[in-house]
Amino acid sequence: MRFRHRDGSVVHLAYCTNVHAAETLDGVTDQLDRYAARVRDRLDVPVLGVGLWLARDAARELASRPDLTARLRDHLRRRGLETVTLNAFPYRGFHRPVVKHAVYTPDWSDPRRLAYTVDCARVLAGLLPHDITEGSISTLPLGWRTDWTPQRHATARAHLVRLAAELSDLRRNTGRTVRVGLEPEPGCAVETTAQAARLLAGLPGELGVCLDTCHLAVQFEEPAAALARLHGASLDVVKAQISRALHVADPAAPGRAEHLAGYAEPRFLHQTRMCAADGTVHSTDDLTDALQGPLPRTGPWRVHFHTPLHADPEPPLQATGDVLESALQVLLGGPRAHVRHLETETYTWAVLPAAARPRDRDDLVAGIAAELDWTRNALLRIGLAEDSAPARPGPADGPGAARTEVTVP
């Protein structure tokens, strides 16, 4: 979906397809039919944005075959879909039974991360709609903090400088600008905007930050101060991921641990933080660890668990909707837009507590559509206007039409 900011710029809203397990080209095109096109129909919008997650092998194949990228772009267009942003944080295997720390590998000290991100940039340049010249990619914030040595940091920066050179060449060769945003995340080498300002300052202008509002909340960061820190370091927000964290106002109260235990699951890492009265933030790397006792219960807890935007968790648990709305106001409520690419990123539907989990494909489609509708209304409340977009596809081009498969002969 497209919106018009008061400064005249177009703001894009998409949902991230890392919620779906597909890692092959055929799987990616199939998910567009099974989910994305149906979400668009449910929202009754002419064009729906999809923030594609392309696993390593799919990205490599598309980058080596521009004809396949063109066919994927046509597949999107025929179904009233468009892509201006990619999520290149997970490398592969994002829906394995156990992911946890594996999502941070390979990190930016590994040349495989550079190669994968360059492939994604080349693909995105070929996927951009005909009237859009700028795309964005989100990536991990260097790597997991454990054993992040000065040497690995220096190697990572060298890889990022090389990435910026590749992006500059891509712009010259295609006329399309692709920018990459490193996404601060709890537990990583860059987990806060303060660390981003210190450790990422001085990188080339093709690089910036992807601001995830769940991660911001988990670290108890205040959005206005966070944006000021980034601007002070000359780091642009090239993309924002719209998400909410779990919030527990009084984790020591009876029954709170039992309620939280429903969110302690084996697939994803759920970093948990506690904010003390003096502002000190205490941490554990997973909710399971926090529940076993090392995290103090003398202040509120926040958990890195992306909760649906439109549906609060069962009381007494809460979600950080206040942080999300404040972040949207700070980023887009003023006289100029500080970000133009937004992506809802609730990848955790399949691991929600059973009562909140989608029962089938229809439930997931309805949930994704409800999140986008919530975000659309939030953007309208802060003064954005829905923007005109290319007309929706005709009957022959809709989801029920013959599919244009993206296959390798």
Legacy VTK file of the C-alpha trace (Angstrom):
# vtk DataFile Version 3.0
C-alpha trace
ASCII
DATASET POLYDATA
POINTS 409 float
0.000 0.000 0.000
1.140 3.505 -0.732
0.616 6.653 1.313
1.442 10.287 0.695
3.248 12.213 3.413
2.610 15.920 3.896
6.080 16.620 2.489
4.972 15.032 -0.790
6.978 11.823 -0.482
5.456 8.382 -1.023
5.513 6.050 1.991
5.259 2.318 1.244
3.655 -0.212 3.581
4.251 -3.951 3.102
4.042 -7.136 5.096
7.143 -9.309 5.449
6.943 -12.765 3.894
9.380 -14.313 6.364
6.178 -15.454 8.083
6.009 -18.093 5.327
8.405 -21.018 5.162
9.144 -21.032 1.412
12.845 -20.981 0.458
12.676 -21.962 -3.238
11.547 -19.851 -6.180
8.496 -21.996 -6.756
7.689 -21.769 -3.054
7.987 -17.981 -3.131
5.599 -17.634 -6.095
3.203 -20.121 -4.518
3.047 -18.136 -1.271
2.181 -15.007 -3.239
-0.921 -16.811 -4.523
-1.809 -18.618 -1.298
-1.403 -15.629 0.996
-0.389 -12.234 -0.397
-2.952 -12.010 -3.199
-5.681 -13.085 -0.784
-4.562 -10.495 1.776
-4.832 -7.835 -0.938
-8.328 -8.982 -1.827
-9.360 -8.951 1.819
-8.096 -5.386 2.252
-9.678 -4.347 -1.063
-6.678 -2.293 -2.114
-5.438 -1.879 -5.690
-1.848 -2.836 -4.849
-0.396 -4.566 -1.800
3.247 -4.266 -0.801
5.136 -7.417 0.078
8.509 -7.300 1.785
10.019 -10.449 0.342
12.296 -12.746 2.266
14.458 -14.596 -0.246
16.588 -17.323 1.303
20.171 -17.647 0.115
19.622 -20.155 -2.694
16.595 -18.333 -4.116
18.429 -14.992 -4.025
21.477 -16.489 -5.721
19.388 -18.065 -8.462
17.455 -14.881 -9.173
20.605 -12.756 -9.166
22.228 -15.042 -11.726
19.152 -15.111 -13.960
17.708 -11.638 -14.648
15.029 -13.295 -16.776
13.732 -15.096 -13.685
13.697 -11.839 -11.747
11.672 -10.237 -14.540
9.201 -13.121 -14.440
8.877 -12.800 -10.671
8.223 -9.062 -11.042
5.539 -9.892 -13.612
4.070 -12.485 -11.247
3.801 -9.806 -8.568
2.281 -7.254 -10.932
-0.349 -9.664 -12.252
-1.568 -10.272 -8.725
-1.676 -6.625 -7.704
1.483 -6.916 -5.597
4.682 -4.901 -5.508
8.039 -5.126 -3.774
10.234 -2.198 -2.724
11.945 -3.862 0.236
13.576 -7.189 1.087
14.304 -8.772 4.448
17.820 -10.214 4.188
18.305 -10.830 7.915
17.621 -14.607 7.929
20.056 -16.389 5.608
18.167 -19.661 5.342
16.344 -22.190 7.529
14.177 -19.588 9.264
11.373 -22.101 9.869
13.415 -25.012 11.134
12.128 -26.536 14.389
14.959 -24.770 16.250
16.415 -21.504 14.903
17.541 -19.524 17.978
21.106 -18.175 17.508
21.443 -19.671 14.016
19.540 -16.687 12.588
22.656 -14.556 13.200
24.893 -16.701 10.975
26.703 -16.051 8.793
27.458 -12.672 10.316
29.027 -9.646 8.656
32.567 -10.885 9.329
31.816 -13.780 6.940
32.094 -13.125 3.173
28.989 -15.255 2.607
26.890 -12.525 4.229
28.295 -9.962 1.815
27.661 -12.189 -1.221
24.085 -12.916 -0.141
23.272 -9.246 0.446
24.743 -8.194 -2.906
22.587 -10.864 -4.588
19.516 -9.510 -2.793
20.329 -5.966 -3.924
20.647 -7.028 -7.544
17.357 -8.881 -7.366
15.561 -5.966 -5.711
16.766 -3.557 -8.400
15.047 -5.836 -10.916
11.864 -6.212 -8.877
11.139 -2.535 -8.225
7.932 -1.261 -9.881
8.458 0.793 -13.028
7.616 4.079 -11.252
9.820 3.481 -8.170
13.571 4.023 -8.207
14.557 3.324 -4.585
14.486 0.071 -2.632
15.624 -1.007 0.830
17.044 -4.131 2.426
17.251 -4.967 6.126
20.133 -7.009 7.524
21.495 -8.170 10.856
23.397 -5.725 13.109
26.875 -7.115 12.411
26.419 -10.346 14.400
25.722 -11.865 17.790
27.697 -10.141 20.534
29.439 -13.293 21.867
33.049 -13.424 20.688
32.559 -10.268 18.606
36.217 -9.310 18.605
37.835 -6.102 17.314
39.237 -8.126 14.402
35.814 -9.438 13.430
34.420 -5.926 13.733
37.116 -4.567 11.410
36.427 -7.340 8.892
32.698 -6.651 9.060
33.206 -2.938 8.393
35.404 -3.769 5.416
32.631 -6.004 4.045
30.086 -3.220 4.563
32.289 -0.729 2.728
32.523 -3.248 -0.106
28.740 -3.620 -0.044
28.337 0.153 -0.359
30.610 0.133 -3.411
28.496 -2.623 -4.975
25.334 -0.622 -4.297
26.891 2.444 -5.867
27.796 0.433 -8.977
24.273 -0.970 -9.073
22.828 2.540 -9.062
25.078 3.629 -11.907
24.284 0.546 -13.973
20.523 0.348 -13.411
19.351 3.796 -12.319
17.886 2.123 -9.211
19.020 3.015 -5.696
19.116 0.205 -3.146
20.013 1.050 0.451
20.755 -1.411 3.233
19.735 -0.876 6.860
21.408 -2.692 9.737
18.763 -3.643 12.283
19.697 -3.183 15.966
18.487 -6.202 17.922
18.786 -7.207 21.586
21.802 -9.391 22.235
23.660 -8.479 19.058
26.873 -6.538 18.557
24.589 -3.568 17.886
21.508 -3.868 20.076
20.556 -0.228 20.700
20.501 2.995 18.710
23.233 4.326 21.011
25.477 1.456 19.927
24.454 2.012 16.307
25.467 5.663 16.570
28.838 4.653 18.000
29.675 1.538 15.958
28.092 2.313 12.585
28.948 6.000 12.251
31.083 6.834 9.269
29.733 4.093 7.010
28.995 5.130 3.404
25.665 6.804 2.687
24.275 3.719 0.935
24.010 2.178 4.417
21.821 3.144 7.352
19.572 1.608 9.973
16.444 -0.511 9.914
14.476 0.471 13.005
12.406 -2.385 14.434
9.882 -1.008 16.920
9.717 -4.281 18.884
13.479 -4.230 19.401
13.300 -0.560 20.346
10.702 -1.365 23.005
12.533 -4.404 24.386
15.568 -2.207 25.087
13.306 0.410 26.740
14.374 3.042 24.189
12.309 6.184 23.710
11.622 6.705 19.970
12.328 10.450 19.766
15.647 10.087 21.563
16.516 7.068 19.414
15.919 8.987 16.187
17.938 11.944 17.491
20.888 9.634 18.235
20.814 8.190 14.731
20.582 11.598 13.103
23.429 12.815 15.279
25.572 10.039 13.815
24.358 10.812 10.254
22.594 7.449 10.073
19.358 7.442 8.088
16.428 5.165 8.879
16.147 3.432 5.515
13.363 1.121 6.696
11.163 0.581 9.752
9.680 -2.715 10.835
6.327 -2.284 12.516
6.095 -4.655 15.471
5.176 -4.916 19.152
6.898 -6.662 22.053
5.388 -8.410 25.071
5.236 -6.211 28.173
4.767 -7.373 31.780
4.223 -4.495 34.173
4.770 -6.553 37.345
6.601 -9.817 36.637
6.688 -10.663 40.366
2.881 -10.761 40.688
1.245 -14.178 41.156
0.541 -15.989 37.910
2.720 -13.802 35.687
5.328 -16.506 35.102
2.638 -18.995 34.115
1.203 -16.578 31.559
4.654 -15.852 30.125
5.504 -19.538 29.892
3.066 -19.842 26.980
5.442 -17.673 24.941
8.600 -19.633 25.789
8.926 -21.833 22.721
11.821 -23.693 21.070
12.082 -22.118 17.605
12.994 -18.459 18.030
15.120 -16.552 20.511
13.058 -14.332 22.828
15.493 -11.933 24.481
14.033 -10.552 27.716
14.852 -7.270 29.450
13.969 -5.670 32.799
14.152 -1.938 33.458
15.081 -0.967 37.011
13.888 2.198 38.734
17.183 3.939 37.977
16.864 3.159 34.265
19.358 0.288 34.243
18.338 -2.427 31.791
19.043 -6.009 32.905
19.022 -8.790 30.341
18.790 -12.478 29.537
19.167 -14.017 26.110
15.905 -15.984 26.128
12.578 -15.978 27.920
13.202 -19.517 29.130
16.333 -18.317 30.927
14.486 -15.338 32.421
11.739 -17.555 33.829
14.321 -19.761 35.539
15.252 -16.889 37.835
18.320 -14.838 36.854
16.382 -11.782 35.666
15.229 -9.460 38.493
11.476 -9.016 38.871
11.634 -5.611 40.530
10.702 -3.720 37.365
8.763 -4.294 34.150
9.849 -7.001 31.702
9.769 -6.786 27.921
10.167 -9.798 25.685
11.339 -10.010 22.086
8.240 -11.749 20.804
6.542 -10.054 17.862
2.877 -9.959 18.858
0.034 -9.255 16.381
-0.449 -5.534 15.952
-4.230 -5.551 16.120
-4.802 -8.012 18.993
-3.545 -7.583 22.538
-2.235 -10.631 24.377
-4.399 -12.161 27.068
-4.268 -10.115 30.311
-2.338 -9.621 32.497
0.197 -9.554 29.644
0.353 -6.458 27.457
2.028 -5.355 24.234
4.128 -2.270 23.553
1.602 -0.532 21.343
2.429 2.799 22.966
6.043 2.563 21.809
4.920 1.604 18.307
2.509 4.522 17.998
5.096 6.918 19.393
7.648 5.664 16.875
5.236 6.164 13.977
4.530 9.701 15.187
8.230 10.501 15.474
9.102 8.987 12.098
6.132 10.223 10.077
4.024 12.641 12.105
6.160 15.713 11.560
6.742 18.057 8.621
9.014 15.582 6.843
9.136 11.825 6.550
12.113 10.209 8.291
11.435 6.842 6.639
9.631 5.805 3.469
9.560 2.004 3.717
7.450 0.325 6.401
7.066 -3.410 6.900
4.863 -5.290 9.355
6.908 -8.230 10.610
4.966 -10.628 12.793
6.813 -13.816 11.852
5.709 -15.538 15.063
2.125 -16.507 14.146
2.934 -20.241 14.181
4.500 -20.134 17.673
1.908 -18.004 19.464
0.134 -19.660 22.407
-2.401 -22.135 21.069
-5.450 -19.960 21.762
-4.032 -17.074 19.703
-2.481 -19.153 16.910
-4.063 -19.246 13.428
-5.883 -22.529 12.904
-5.467 -22.634 9.150
-4.465 -20.649 6.065
-7.633 -18.546 6.161
-6.915 -17.483 9.734
-3.371 -16.422 8.804
-4.592 -14.409 5.820
-7.152 -12.694 8.058
-4.509 -11.944 10.693
-2.022 -10.437 8.250
-4.778 -8.326 6.691
-5.918 -7.129 10.127
-2.369 -6.038 11.000
-2.040 -4.088 7.776
-5.440 -2.502 8.300
-4.423 -1.480 11.830
-1.234 0.083 10.452
-3.108 1.825 7.645
-5.454 3.438 10.174
-2.527 4.437 12.390
-0.855 6.175 9.443
-4.066 7.971 8.523
-4.440 9.182 12.127
-1.037 10.882 12.040
-1.828 12.700 8.816
-0.753 10.488 5.923
-3.139 10.026 3.010
-3.669 6.914 0.930
-1.937 7.424 -2.375
-3.046 6.413 -5.812
-1.327 3.334 -7.187
-1.492 1.306 -10.378
-4.921 -0.174 -11.056
-5.718 -3.581 -9.634
-5.274 -6.473 -12.077
-8.151 -7.450 -14.311
-10.037 -10.742 -13.946
-7.593 -12.561 -16.180
-4.673 -11.475 -14.014
-6.073 -12.286 -10.598
-5.141 -15.064 -8.203
-7.415 -17.519 -9.988
-5.730 -16.992 -13.335
-3.202 -19.340 -14.848
0.018 -19.021 -12.877
3.250 -17.725 -14.314
5.672 -20.171 -12.728
9.213 -19.049 -12.003
11.077 -22.242 -12.758
14.501 -23.073 -14.093
14.375 -25.000 -17.361
LINES 1 410
409 0 1 2 3 4 5 6 7 8 9 10 11 12 13 14 15 16 17 18 19 20 21 22 23 24 25 26 27 28 29 30 31 32 33 34 35 36 37 38 39 40 41 42 43 44 45 46 47 48 49 50 51 52 53 54 55 56 57 58 59 60 61 62 63 64 65 66 67 68 69 70 71 72 73 74 75 76 77 78 79 80 81 82 83 84 85 86 87 88 89 90 91 92 93 94 95 96 97 98 99 100 101 102 103 104 105 106 107 108 109 110 111 112 113 114 115 116 117 118 119 120 121 122 123 124 125 126 127 128 129 130 131 132 133 134 135 136 137 138 139 140 141 142 143 144 145 146 147 148 149 150 151 152 153 154 155 156 157 158 159 160 161 162 163 164 165 166 167 168 169 170 171 172 173 174 175 176 177 178 179 180 181 182 183 184 185 186 187 188 189 190 191 192 193 194 195 196 197 198 199 200 201 202 203 204 205 206 207 208 209 210 211 212 213 214 215 216 217 218 219 220 221 222 223 224 225 226 227 228 229 230 231 232 233 234 235 236 237 238 239 240 241 242 243 244 245 246 247 248 249 250 251 252 253 254 255 256 257 258 259 260 261 262 263 264 265 266 267 268 269 270 271 272 273 274 275 276 277 278 279 280 281 282 283 284 285 286 287 288 289 290 291 292 293 294 295 296 297 298 299 300 301 302 303 304 305 306 307 308 309 310 311 312 313 314 315 316 317 318 319 320 321 322 323 324 325 326 327 328 329 330 331 332 333 334 335 336 337 338 339 340 341 342 343 344 345 346 347 348 349 350 351 352 353 354 355 356 357 358 359 360 361 362 363 364 365 366 367 368 369 370 371 372 373 374 375 376 377 378 379 380 381 382 383 384 385 386 387 388 389 390 391 392 393 394 395 396 397 398 399 400 401 402 403 404 405 406 407 408
